[in-house]
Amino acid sequence: MNFNSWRSPLFLTLTSLLLFTPHLGNAQQSMEGLAAWYGPGFVGNRTANGEIFNPNELTAAHRSLPFNTQLRVTHITNGKSVIVRINDRLGDPTVIIDLSMGAAKVIGLSGKARVRLEILKQSP
C-alpha cells in the first residue's frame, strides 16, 4: 500500500470523528423519561453514597451517573425545574430518576411524570 492510498480514507475518518463527536457529547448531556419521588419512608436511612437521607434536600437517585453530579430536572408538562445532586442509586426500573420529596415539591411532581434531565456538572 502506498502513502497516498491510505491518506485519503484516514483524513475522511478523522474529519468525521471531529464533526460528529461534539454532537454525540451533547446528546449525552440531556435525556428524557419518567421521574418518581421518594421521601418519608426513607428518613434516616443511608443513601448509596453513605449520606443520611433527608427528604427535604434537593437530591436524587440515578442508575449510573456519578455521585455528586448536578442535574437540572425539568417537568415536561408544567416547565418547572429544580437543580439536584445525585447521592443515591435507583431501584425502580420504570423511571430514569427518583427525586427526593423536596425536589419533587419544587417541580410539582406528585406521582410519576415525564421530565428532562440536563447534566450541569458531572463528577469524575
N, CA, C and O atoms as a GROMACS GRO file, in nm:
protein
  496
    1MET      N    1   0.086  -0.117   0.000
    1MET     CA    2   0.000   0.000   0.000
    1MET      C    3   0.090   0.123   0.000
    1MET      O    4   0.181   0.135   0.082
    2ASN      N    5   0.064   0.213  -0.092
    2ASN     CA    6   0.147   0.333  -0.095
    2ASN      C    7   0.089   0.442  -0.005
    2ASN      O    8  -0.023   0.431   0.044
    3PHE      N    9   0.166   0.546   0.014
    3PHE     CA   10   0.132   0.655   0.107
    3PHE      C   11  -0.001   0.720   0.074
    3PHE      O   12  -0.080   0.746   0.165
    4ASN      N   13  -0.028   0.748  -0.052
    4ASN     CA   14  -0.149   0.818  -0.092
    4ASN      C   15  -0.275   0.732  -0.082
    4ASN      O   16  -0.384   0.786  -0.066
    5SER      N   17  -0.262   0.600  -0.091
    5SER     CA   18  -0.380   0.514  -0.090
    5SER      C   19  -0.447   0.509   0.048
    5SER      O   20  -0.568   0.486   0.054
    6TRP      N   21  -0.375   0.530   0.155
    6TRP     CA   22  -0.437   0.526   0.288
    6TRP      C   23  -0.457   0.665   0.348
    6TRP      O   24  -0.527   0.680   0.448
    7ARG      N   25  -0.397   0.766   0.288
    7ARG     CA   26  -0.406   0.901   0.342
    7ARG      C   27  -0.548   0.958   0.330
    7ARG      O   28  -0.597   1.020   0.424
    8SER      N   29  -0.611   0.937   0.219
    8SER     CA   30  -0.746   0.991   0.196
    8SER      C   31  -0.849   0.929   0.292
    8SER      O   32  -0.924   1.004   0.355
    9PRO      N   33  -0.855   0.796   0.304
    9PRO     CA   34  -0.952   0.738   0.399
    9PRO      C   35  -0.924   0.780   0.544
    9PRO      O   36  -1.017   0.801   0.622
   10LEU      N   37  -0.797   0.791   0.579
   10LEU     CA   38  -0.762   0.834   0.714
   10LEU      C   39  -0.811   0.976   0.739
   10LEU      O   40  -0.866   1.005   0.845
   11PHE      N   41  -0.790   1.064   0.643
   11PHE     CA   42  -0.836   1.202   0.655
   11PHE      C   43  -0.988   1.208   0.671
   11PHE      O   44  -1.038   1.281   0.755
   12LEU      N   45  -1.060   1.131   0.590
   12LEU     CA   46  -1.206   1.130   0.598
   12LEU      C   47  -1.254   1.077   0.734
   12LEU      O   48  -1.349   1.131   0.791
   13THR      N   49  -1.190   0.974   0.783
   13THR     CA   50  -1.227   0.918   0.913
   13THR      C   51  -1.205   1.019   1.025
   13THR      O   52  -1.293   1.039   1.109
   14LEU      N   53  -1.089   1.081   1.027
   14LEU     CA   54  -1.059   1.180   1.131
   14LEU      C   55  -1.152   1.300   1.123
   14LEU      O   56  -1.196   1.352   1.226
   15THR      N   57  -1.181   1.345   1.002
   15THR     CA   58  -1.272   1.458   0.984
   15THR      C   59  -1.411   1.422   1.035
   15THR      O   60  -1.475   1.503   1.102
   16SER      N   61  -1.458   1.303   1.004
   16SER     CA   62  -1.590   1.258   1.051
   16SER      C   63  -1.596   1.255   1.203
   16SER      O   64  -1.695   1.298   1.263
   17LEU      N   65  -1.491   1.203   1.265
   17LEU     CA   66  -1.488   1.198   1.412
   17LEU      C   67  -1.494   1.337   1.472
   17LEU      O   68  -1.565   1.360   1.570
   18LEU      N   69  -1.421   1.430   1.415
   18LEU     CA   70  -1.421   1.566   1.467
   18LEU      C   71  -1.556   1.634   1.450
   18LEU      O   72  -1.600   1.710   1.536
   19LEU      N   73  -1.623   1.606   1.339
   19LEU     CA   74  -1.752   1.668   1.313
   19LEU      C   75  -1.863   1.612   1.401
   19LEU      O   76  -1.950   1.686   1.446
   20PHE      N   77  -1.861   1.481   1.425
   20PHE     CA   78  -1.973   1.418   1.494
   20PHE      C   79  -1.952   1.399   1.644
   20PHE      O   80  -2.050   1.380   1.716
   21THR      N   81  -1.832   1.404   1.694
   21THR     CA   82  -1.808   1.386   1.836
   21THR      C   83  -1.876   1.492   1.922
   21THR      O   84  -1.938   1.456   2.022
   22PRO      N   85  -1.869   1.622   1.888
   22PRO     CA   86  -1.940   1.720   1.971
   22PRO      C   87  -2.090   1.694   1.977
   22PRO      O   88  -2.152   1.713   2.082
   23HIS      N   89  -2.149   1.650   1.868
   23HIS     CA   90  -2.292   1.622   1.865
   23HIS      C   91  -2.325   1.506   1.960
   23HIS      O   92  -2.421   1.514   2.036
   24LEU      N   93  -2.246   1.401   1.956
   24LEU     CA   94  -2.270   1.287   2.044
   24LEU      C   95  -2.251   1.327   2.190
   24LEU      O   96  -2.326   1.281   2.276
   25GLY      N   97  -2.153   1.410   2.217
   25GLY     CA   98  -2.130   1.456   2.354
   25GLY      C   99  -2.249   1.533   2.407
   25GLY      O  100  -2.288   1.514   2.522
   26ASN      N  101  -2.307   1.620   2.327
   26ASN     CA  102  -2.423   1.698   2.370
   26ASN      C  103  -2.544   1.610   2.392
   26ASN      O  104  -2.624   1.635   2.482
   27ALA      N  105  -2.558   1.505   2.310
   27ALA     CA  106  -2.673   1.416   2.325
   27ALA      C  107  -2.669   1.346   2.460
   27ALA      O  108  -2.774   1.318   2.518
   28GLN      N  109  -2.550   1.319   2.511
   28GLN     CA  110  -2.538   1.251   2.639
   28GLN      C  111  -2.558   1.346   2.756
   28GLN      O  112  -2.569   1.301   2.870
   29GLN      N  113  -2.564   1.475   2.732
   29GLN     CA  114  -2.579   1.573   2.839
   29GLN      C  115  -2.724   1.592   2.880
   29GLN      O  116  -2.751   1.653   2.984
   30SER      N  117  -2.818   1.541   2.802
   30SER     CA  118  -2.959   1.552   2.841
   30SER      C  119  -3.033   1.425   2.802
   30SER      O  120  -2.995   1.355   2.708
   31MET      N  121  -3.139   1.396   2.875
   31MET     CA  122  -3.222   1.278   2.847
   31MET      C  123  -3.362   1.303   2.900
   31MET      O  124  -3.382   1.386   2.988
   32GLU      N  125  -3.457   1.231   2.845
   32GLU     CA  126  -3.596   1.243   2.890
   32GLU      C  127  -3.650   1.107   2.930
   32GLU      O  128  -3.610   1.004   2.876
   33GLY      N  129  -3.742   1.108   3.026
   33GLY     CA  130  -3.805   0.986   3.071
   33GLY      C  131  -3.893   1.014   3.191
   33GLY      O  132  -3.919   1.129   3.226
   34LEU      N  133  -3.939   0.907   3.255
   34LEU     CA  134  -4.026   0.920   3.372
   34LEU      C  135  -3.945   0.944   3.499
   34LEU      O  136  -3.838   0.887   3.519
   35ALA      N  137  -4.000   1.029   3.584
   35ALA     CA  138  -3.942   1.053   3.717
   35ALA      C  139  -4.044   1.015   3.823
   35ALA      O  140  -4.165   1.021   3.800
   36ALA      N  141  -3.993   0.976   3.938
   36ALA     CA  142  -4.076   0.949   4.055
   36ALA      C  143  -4.008   1.019   4.173
   36ALA      O  144  -3.905   1.085   4.156
   37TRP      N  145  -4.065   1.003   4.292
   37TRP     CA  146  -4.003   1.063   4.410
   37TRP      C  147  -4.011   0.967   4.527
   37TRP      O  148  -4.092   0.874   4.529
   38TYR      N  149  -3.925   0.990   4.625
   38TYR     CA  150  -3.927   0.910   4.748
   38TYR      C  151  -3.896   1.001   4.866
   38TYR      O  152  -3.834   1.106   4.849
   39GLY      N  153  -3.938   0.960   4.985
   39GLY     CA  154  -3.922   1.051   5.097
   39GLY      C  155  -3.938   0.993   5.235
   39GLY      O  156  -3.847   0.927   5.286
   40PRO      N  157  -4.055   1.016   5.298
   40PRO     CA  158  -4.073   0.989   5.440
   40PRO      C  159  -4.033   0.848   5.486
   40PRO      O  160  -3.977   0.834   5.595
   41GLY      N  161  -4.059   0.748   5.409
   41GLY     CA  162  -4.026   0.612   5.450
   41GLY      C  163  -3.877   0.583   5.455
   41GLY      O  164  -3.836   0.480   5.507
   42PHE      N  165  -3.795   0.672   5.402
   42PHE     CA  166  -3.651   0.650   5.395
   42PHE      C  167  -3.572   0.743   5.488
   42PHE      O  168  -3.449   0.739   5.489
   43VAL      N  169  -3.641   0.827   5.565
   43VAL     CA  170  -3.574   0.922   5.653
   43VAL      C  171  -3.480   0.848   5.748
   43VAL      O  172  -3.518   0.750   5.811
   44GLY      N  173  -3.356   0.897   5.756
   44GLY     CA  174  -3.258   0.837   5.844
   44GLY      C  175  -3.180   0.722   5.784
   44GLY      O  176  -3.076   0.684   5.837
   45ASN      N  177  -3.228   0.665   5.673
   45ASN     CA  178  -3.153   0.558   5.606
   45ASN      C  179  -3.031   0.617   5.536
   45ASN      O  180  -3.027   0.737   5.507
   46ARG      N  181  -2.935   0.534   5.510
   46ARG     CA  182  -2.817   0.578   5.436
   46ARG      C  183  -2.844   0.566   5.286
   46ARG      O  184  -2.902   0.469   5.238
   47THR      N  185  -2.800   0.669   5.213
   47THR     CA  186  -2.809   0.663   5.067
   47THR      C  187  -2.693   0.578   5.016
   47THR      O  188  -2.606   0.538   5.094
   48ALA      N  189  -2.692   0.552   4.887
   48ALA     CA  190  -2.587   0.467   4.830
   48ALA      C  191  -2.447   0.526   4.846
   48ALA      O  192  -2.349   0.452   4.846
   49ASN      N  193  -2.436   0.659   4.860
   49ASN     CA  194  -2.304   0.718   4.879
   49ASN      C  195  -2.268   0.734   5.028
   49ASN      O  196  -2.165   0.792   5.060
   50GLY      N  197  -2.354   0.685   5.117
   50GLY     CA  198  -2.324   0.685   5.260
   50GLY      C  199  -2.383   0.798   5.341
   50GLY      O  200  -2.370   0.800   5.463
   51GLU      N  201  -2.449   0.894   5.275
   51GLU     CA  202  -2.511   1.005   5.347
   51GLU      C  203  -2.639   0.958   5.416
   51GLU      O  204  -2.698   0.858   5.377
   52ILE      N  205  -2.680   1.031   5.518
   52ILE     CA  206  -2.810   1.008   5.581
   52ILE      C  207  -2.914   1.077   5.493
   52ILE      O  208  -2.901   1.196   5.463
   53PHE      N  209  -3.017   1.003   5.453
   53PHE     CA  210  -3.119   1.060   5.364
   53PHE      C  211  -3.203   1.164   5.436
   53PHE      O  212  -3.256   1.139   5.544
   54ASN      N  213  -3.216   1.279   5.374
   54ASN     CA  214  -3.302   1.387   5.422
   54ASN      C  215  -3.398   1.420   5.308
   54ASN      O  216  -3.355   1.472   5.205
   55PRO      N  217  -3.527   1.391   5.324
   55PRO     CA  218  -3.622   1.410   5.214
   55PRO      C  219  -3.640   1.556   5.173
   55PRO      O  220  -3.694   1.583   5.065
   56ASN      N  221  -3.597   1.649   5.256
   56ASN     CA  222  -3.614   1.791   5.223
   56ASN      C  223  -3.499   1.848   5.140
   56ASN      O  224  -3.512   1.958   5.086
   57GLU      N  225  -3.388   1.776   5.131
   57GLU     CA  226  -3.276   1.822   5.049
   57GLU      C  227  -3.308   1.801   4.901
   57GLU      O  228  -3.393   1.719   4.866
   58LEU      N  229  -3.241   1.876   4.816
   58LEU     CA  230  -3.263   1.865   4.671
   58LEU      C  231  -3.165   1.763   4.614
   58LEU      O  232  -3.063   1.798   4.554
   59THR      N  233  -3.200   1.635   4.635
   59THR     CA  234  -3.114   1.525   4.593
   59THR      C  235  -3.195   1.428   4.508
   59THR      O  236  -3.317   1.441   4.496
   60ALA      N  237  -3.125   1.330   4.450
   60ALA     CA  238  -3.193   1.233   4.365
   60ALA      C  239  -3.112   1.104   4.353
   60ALA      O  240  -2.993   1.099   4.384
   61ALA      N  241  -3.182   1.001   4.309
   61ALA     CA  242  -3.120   0.872   4.280
   61ALA      C  243  -3.121   0.852   4.128
   61ALA      O  244  -3.220   0.880   4.061
   62HIS      N  245  -3.009   0.802   4.076
   62HIS     CA  246  -2.996   0.774   3.933
   62HIS      C  247  -2.925   0.641   3.918
   62HIS      O  248  -2.846   0.601   4.003
   63ARG      N  249  -2.953   0.573   3.809
   63ARG     CA  250  -2.899   0.440   3.786
   63ARG      C  251  -2.747   0.439   3.772
   63ARG      O  252  -2.681   0.350   3.825
   64SER      N  253  -2.688   0.537   3.701
   64SER     CA  254  -2.546   0.526   3.668
   64SER      C  255  -2.463   0.654   3.678
   64SER      O  256  -2.341   0.646   3.677
   65LEU      N  257  -2.525   0.770   3.689
   65LEU     CA  258  -2.445   0.893   3.696
   65LEU      C  259  -2.361   0.894   3.824
   65LEU      O  260  -2.407   0.846   3.927
   66PRO      N  261  -2.241   0.947   3.817
   66PRO     CA  262  -2.155   0.951   3.936
   66PRO      C  263  -2.220   1.032   4.049
   66PRO      O  264  -2.294   1.127   4.025
   67PHE      N  265  -2.190   0.992   4.172
   67PHE     CA  266  -2.238   1.068   4.287
   67PHE      C  267  -2.187   1.212   4.278
   67PHE      O  268  -2.078   1.238   4.227
   68ASN      N  269  -2.267   1.303   4.328
   68ASN     CA  270  -2.240   1.448   4.330
   68ASN      C  271  -2.257   1.516   4.195
   68ASN      O  272  -2.229   1.635   4.182
   69THR      N  273  -2.301   1.442   4.092
   69THR     CA  274  -2.334   1.506   3.965
   69THR      C  275  -2.453   1.597   3.988
   69THR      O  276  -2.548   1.560   4.058
   70GLN      N  277  -2.449   1.716   3.931
   70GLN     CA  278  -2.561   1.810   3.943
   70GLN      C  279  -2.642   1.809   3.814
   70GLN      O  280  -2.587   1.817   3.704
   71LEU      N  281  -2.773   1.799   3.830
   71LEU     CA  282  -2.865   1.794   3.716
   71LEU      C  283  -2.973   1.900   3.730
   71LEU      O  284  -3.014   1.934   3.840
   72ARG      N  285  -3.017   1.950   3.617
   72ARG     CA  286  -3.141   2.029   3.615
   72ARG      C  287  -3.250   1.932   3.571
   72ARG      O  288  -3.239   1.870   3.465
   73VAL      N  289  -3.353   1.919   3.652
   73VAL     CA  290  -3.466   1.833   3.621
   73VAL      C  291  -3.584   1.923   3.589
   73VAL      O  292  -3.625   2.005   3.672
   74THR      N  293  -3.638   1.909   3.467
   74THR     CA  294  -3.750   1.993   3.424
   74THR      C  295  -3.872   1.906   3.400
   74THR      O  296  -3.867   1.809   3.324
   75HIS      N  297  -3.981   1.941   3.465
   75HIS     CA  298  -4.111   1.874   3.448
   75HIS      C  299  -4.162   1.914   3.310
   75HIS      O  300  -4.185   2.032   3.284
   76ILE      N  301  -4.180   1.818   3.222
   76ILE     CA  302  -4.217   1.847   3.083
   76ILE      C  303  -4.353   1.916   3.075
   76ILE      O  304  -4.371   2.008   2.995
   77THR      N  305  -4.449   1.876   3.156
   77THR     CA  306  -4.584   1.930   3.148
   77THR      C  307  -4.595   2.074   3.195
   77THR      O  308  -4.659   2.157   3.129
   78ASN      N  309  -4.533   2.106   3.310
   78ASN     CA  310  -4.551   2.241   3.364
   78ASN      C  311  -4.430   2.333   3.347
   78ASN      O  312  -4.438   2.452   3.378
   79GLY      N  313  -4.318   2.280   3.298
   79GLY     CA  314  -4.200   2.362   3.273
   79GLY      C  315  -4.118   2.399   3.395
   79GLY      O  316  -4.015   2.465   3.383
   80LYS      N  317  -4.162   2.358   3.515
   80LYS     CA  318  -4.087   2.390   3.637
   80LYS      C  319  -3.960   2.305   3.644
   80LYS      O  320  -3.960   2.189   3.603
   81SER      N  321  -3.853   2.364   3.699
   81SER     CA  322  -3.728   2.289   3.709
   81SER      C  323  -3.663   2.307   3.846
   81SER      O  324  -3.692   2.402   3.919
   82VAL      N  325  -3.575   2.213   3.878
   82VAL     CA  326  -3.501   2.214   4.003
   82VAL      C  327  -3.362   2.157   3.975
   82VAL      O  328  -3.345   2.071   3.888
   83ILE      N  329  -3.263   2.206   4.049
   83ILE     CA  330  -3.128   2.150   4.038
   83ILE      C  331  -3.107   2.055   4.155
   83ILE      O  332  -3.126   2.092   4.271
   84VAL      N  333  -3.069   1.932   4.123
   84VAL     CA  334  -3.048   1.828   4.224
   84VAL      C  335  -2.906   1.774   4.215
   84VAL      O  336  -2.835   1.794   4.117
   85ARG      N  337  -2.868   1.706   4.322
   85ARG     CA  338  -2.738   1.640   4.330
   85ARG      C  339  -2.762   1.490   4.346
   85ARG      O  340  -2.843   1.448   4.429
   86ILE      N  341  -2.692   1.409   4.267
   86ILE     CA  342  -2.707   1.264   4.276
   86ILE      C  343  -2.633   1.212   4.400
   86ILE      O  344  -2.512   1.233   4.414
   87ASN      N  345  -2.707   1.144   4.488
   87ASN     CA  346  -2.645   1.086   4.607
   87ASN      C  347  -2.695   0.945   4.636
   87ASN      O  348  -2.663   0.887   4.740
   88ASP      N  349  -2.775   0.889   4.544
   88ASP     CA  350  -2.833   0.757   4.569
   88ASP      C  351  -2.846   0.682   4.437
   88ASP      O  352  -2.828   0.740   4.330
   89ARG      N  353  -2.876   0.554   4.445
   89ARG     CA  354  -2.895   0.470   4.327
   89ARG      C  355  -3.042   0.436   4.312
   89ARG      O  356  -3.117   0.427   4.409
   90LEU      N  357  -3.081   0.418   4.189
   90LEU     CA  358  -3.220   0.397   4.150
   90LEU      C  359  -3.261   0.252   4.170
   90LEU      O  360  -3.188   0.160   4.132
   91GLY      N  361  -3.378   0.231   4.228
   91GLY     CA  362  -3.430   0.097   4.245
   91GLY      C  363  -3.541   0.063   4.146
   91GLY      O  364  -3.558  -0.053   4.110
   92ASP      N  365  -3.616   0.163   4.103
   92ASP     CA  366  -3.731   0.143   4.015
   92ASP      C  367  -3.688   0.141   3.869
   92ASP      O  368  -3.640   0.243   3.818
   93PRO      N  369  -3.703   0.027   3.799
   93PRO     CA  370  -3.658   0.019   3.660
   93PRO      C  371  -3.747   0.096   3.561
   93PRO      O  372  -3.710   0.110   3.444
   94THR      N  373  -3.861   0.146   3.606
   94THR     CA  374  -3.952   0.215   3.513
   94THR      C  375  -3.925   0.365   3.504
   94THR      O  376  -3.987   0.433   3.423
   95VAL      N  377  -3.832   0.417   3.586
   95VAL     CA  378  -3.804   0.561   3.584
   95VAL      C  379  -3.655   0.586   3.559
   95VAL      O  380  -3.572   0.498   3.579
   96ILE      N  381  -3.624   0.710   3.513
   96ILE     CA  382  -3.483   0.744   3.490
   96ILE      C  383  -3.423   0.819   3.609
   96ILE      O  384  -3.301   0.833   3.619
   97ILE      N  385  -3.509   0.868   3.699
   97ILE     CA  386  -3.461   0.938   3.818
   97ILE      C  387  -3.566   0.930   3.928
   97ILE      O  388  -3.687   0.928   3.901
   98ASP      N  389  -3.519   0.924   4.050
   98ASP     CA  390  -3.604   0.925   4.169
   98ASP      C  391  -3.565   1.049   4.249
   98ASP      O  392  -3.454   1.057   4.300
   99LEU      N  393  -3.656   1.144   4.259
   99LEU     CA  394  -3.626   1.270   4.328
   99LEU      C  395  -3.659   1.262   4.476
   99LEU      O  396  -3.749   1.188   4.516
  100SER      N  397  -3.586   1.337   4.556
  100SER     CA  398  -3.624   1.350   4.697
  100SER      C  399  -3.759   1.422   4.702
  100SER      O  400  -3.798   1.489   4.606
  101MET      N  401  -3.829   1.408   4.812
  101MET     CA  402  -3.959   1.473   4.828
  101MET      C  403  -3.946   1.625   4.809
  101MET      O  404  -4.031   1.687   4.746
  102GLY      N  405  -3.839   1.683   4.862
  102GLY     CA  406  -3.818   1.828   4.849
  102GLY      C  407  -3.803   1.871   4.705
  102GLY      O  408  -3.860   1.973   4.665
  103ALA      N  409  -3.727   1.796   4.627
  103ALA     CA  410  -3.709   1.829   4.485
  103ALA      C  411  -3.839   1.810   4.407
  103ALA      O  412  -3.872   1.889   4.319
  104ALA      N  413  -3.912   1.704   4.442
  104ALA     CA  414  -4.040   1.678   4.374
  104ALA      C  415  -4.139   1.792   4.398
  104ALA      O  416  -4.212   1.832   4.307
  105LYS      N  417  -4.141   1.845   4.520
  105LYS     CA  418  -4.232   1.956   4.552
  105LYS      C  419  -4.200   2.080   4.468
  105LYS      O  420  -4.291   2.148   4.421
  106VAL      N  421  -4.071   2.108   4.449
  106VAL     CA  422  -4.030   2.227   4.373
  106VAL      C  423  -4.087   2.224   4.231
  106VAL      O  424  -4.128   2.328   4.179
  107ILE      N  425  -4.090   2.106   4.169
  107ILE     CA  426  -4.138   2.100   4.030
  107ILE      C  427  -4.283   2.053   4.019
  107ILE      O  428  -4.335   2.036   3.908
  108GLY      N  429  -4.349   2.032   4.132
  108GLY     CA  430  -4.490   1.993   4.128
  108GLY      C  431  -4.512   1.848   4.088
  108GLY      O  432  -4.611   1.817   4.023
  109LEU      N  433  -4.419   1.760   4.125
  109LEU     CA  434  -4.430   1.618   4.092
  109LEU      C  435  -4.500   1.547   4.207
  109LEU      O  436  -4.450   1.546   4.319
  110SER      N  437  -4.617   1.487   4.179
  110SER     CA  438  -4.691   1.420   4.285
  110SER      C  439  -4.696   1.269   4.268
  110SER      O  440  -4.736   1.198   4.361
  111GLY      N  441  -4.658   1.218   4.155
  111GLY     CA  442  -4.655   1.074   4.130
  111GLY      C  443  -4.539   1.046   4.037
  111GLY      O  444  -4.423   1.064   4.074
  112LYS      N  445  -4.571   1.002   3.916
  112LYS     CA  446  -4.470   0.988   3.811
  112LYS      C  447  -4.504   1.085   3.699
  112LYS      O  448  -4.621   1.108   3.669
  113ALA      N  449  -4.402   1.142   3.639
  113ALA     CA  450  -4.424   1.235   3.528
  113ALA      C  451  -4.302   1.236   3.438
  113ALA      O  452  -4.192   1.197   3.479
  114ARG      N  453  -4.322   1.280   3.316
  114ARG     CA  454  -4.213   1.290   3.219
  114ARG      C  455  -4.128   1.413   3.252
  114ARG      O  456  -4.181   1.523   3.274
  115VAL      N  457  -3.995   1.393   3.254
  115VAL     CA  458  -3.901   1.501   3.285
  115VAL      C  459  -3.785   1.501   3.186
  115VAL      O  460  -3.760   1.402   3.117
  116ARG      N  461  -3.716   1.613   3.181
  116ARG     CA  462  -3.592   1.624   3.105
  116ARG      C  463  -3.480   1.644   3.206
  116ARG      O  464  -3.490   1.727   3.295
  117LEU      N  465  -3.373   1.567   3.190
  117LEU     CA  466  -3.255   1.580   3.276
  117LEU      C  467  -3.144   1.645   3.195
  117LEU      O  468  -3.115   1.603   3.083
  118GLU      N  469  -3.083   1.748   3.251
  118GLU     CA  470  -2.968   1.812   3.188
  118GLU      C  471  -2.852   1.810   3.286
  118GLU      O  472  -2.863   1.860   3.398
  119ILE      N  473  -2.741   1.752   3.245
  119ILE     CA  474  -2.624   1.746   3.331
  119ILE      C  475  -2.559   1.884   3.334
  119ILE      O  476  -2.522   1.938   3.230
  120LEU      N  477  -2.547   1.940   3.453
  120LEU     CA  478  -2.483   2.071   3.470
  120LEU      C  479  -2.337   2.057   3.511
  120LEU      O  480  -2.250   2.130   3.463
  121LYS      N  481  -2.311   1.962   3.600
  121LYS     CA  482  -2.175   1.940   3.648
  121LYS      C  483  -2.162   1.793   3.683
  121LYS      O  484  -2.225   1.745   3.777
  122GLN      N  485  -2.080   1.722   3.606
  122GLN     CA  486  -2.064   1.578   3.630
  122GLN      C  487  -1.936   1.553   3.709
  122GLN      O  488  -1.828   1.600   3.672
  123SER      N  489  -1.949   1.479   3.816
  123SER     CA  490  -1.833   1.443   3.896
  123SER      C  491  -1.757   1.331   3.827
  123SER      O  492  -1.815   1.254   3.750
  124PRO      N  493  -1.626   1.323   3.855
  124PRO     CA  494  -1.546   1.216   3.791
  124PRO      C  495  -1.584   1.079   3.841
  124PRO      O  496  -1.526   0.979   3.798
   0.00000   0.00000   0.00000
